[in-house]
Amino acid sequence: MALKFTDANYKEYLASDKLVVVDFWAEWCGPCRSIAPSVEELATEYEGKAFIGKYNVDDDNELSSEMGIRNIPTLLFFKGGKLVDKQVGASSKADLKAKIEANL
């Protein structure tokens, strides 16, 4: 199950040495809803290897402002607290998996 990243908890995850994948989304965003099942499946597949979760830009805004998120869905990939990759717009599960594998 995908984690729920919020302004209150994202810093503790980003401090991890594990890969952290943050899906910036909103309830009203059609493309966000279309990739949601893939994000959920990948979170389950990579449990214990990576932190994969969702950050609702309508509920929280600190991280999205800090990262300059202008379009959703946007997925950011962090390792050791540093941004190592990004995907803007909807993408296939295979493409997301390839990015995860490349950054593990």
Order of alpha helices (4+ residues) and beta strands (2+ residues): beta-alpha-beta-alpha-beta-alpha-beta-beta-alpha
